[in-house]
Amino acid sequence: MSSLTLLQSLHESLSTRAQVKSVFGEPIIAGDKTIIPVAKVAYGFGGGTGSGGLEIKTARGEGGGGGGGVGAFPIGVFEVGPQGTRFVAVGDKKKLAGTRPAAEPPALDKC
């Protein structure tokens, strides 16, 4: 597979996954509030090929490689209610605990 073909294949695969659904979770109804989880999604990929034998005329070498990764990190929630809409960052534990649906375990407070 050539470098160009590999990069095109990666692009096609990523472009189908880079959607709003990757960042915003399914809304959760909690009493008179709607909670919308928000995450930051990051992709990174690299690759390359090469050929040797430039200095030694009888030697011929080829090589190639690549790698990549993806990560999703929670950053907070949107809280939509009768008093309006606000964003609560994950680092704001006191406010975030108030947006937790009653069915969730209290372990969230220890994050």
N, C-alpha and C positions, 0 to 999 in steps of 0.2 A: 504494500500500500504506500503510495507516495505521500509526502508531507502535505501537499495541497489537499489530497483526498481525505487524509486524516483530520485536518483542520476543518474542512467542510462538514465532515460527519459530526465532529464535536459541536460545531455551530448549530447544525440542524437539531441535534439532541438538546442542547441547552436552550435554544430559542423556544422550544415547545414547553420547557419547564419553567422558564422565567416569566411567571404570571403573577397577577395580584394575589392569587390563592397561596402563593409561596410566602407571602409577607403577612397577610391578614388571615387570622383563623376564623372558624365558624362562629357567628355571634352566639352568645350565651344569655338567656333571659334569666334574670335574678330579681324577683319582685317587680318593682316598677322601673328597673334599669336593664339596659342591654349592654353587655360587656363584649368588646371585640379585641381579641388578643392580637398583638403586633410583634413581628420578628424582623430581624435584619438577616438577609440571606446574601452570602458571598460565594462566588465561584472563582476559581483560579486554575488555569491550565497552561502548560508549556510543552514544547516539543522541538525536535530538531533532527536533522540528518547530516551526514557528512561522508566524504570519501577520501581515502588516503592514496598513497602512492605518488604524490607529487614530487617528492625529492628522490625517491628510488624508482626508476623507470620500470623495473620488472615487478614491483609490488603493487598489488591492488587491494584496497580495503574499503569497506563500506560499513556504515553504522547508523543507528538511529535510536531514538528514545523519546520518551514523553512521560508526563505525569500530570496529576491534577487533584483537585479536592473541592469540597463544598462544605459549607457550614451554615447552620441556622441558629441564631441567638435571640432569645426573647428580649425585647426592649421595653415592653409595657402593655398597657391596655387603653382603649378608648372606652369611656363610660358615658353612655347616653341615657339621660333620665329627664324627669319633669323640670329639673332645675337647669338643664342645659347639657352641653357636652364638654368633657374634659379629657385630657390625656394624663395618665398616671404612669410614670416611669417605674421600671422594675426596682430600681434602687430606693424608691420611696415606699418602704415596707408598711408604714402606718396607713397611708392612703390606699395602697394596693390591697391590704387586708380587708378594708371596708368594701371593696368591689367583689370579693370572693363570693361565689354562689354558696348557699347554705349547705349544699350536698358535698362540697369539697372538704377533704380532711384538714384539720387545723395545722398540719405539718407545713403548710404554705407559709405560715408566719415565721418559720425558722430558716427560710431561704436566704 
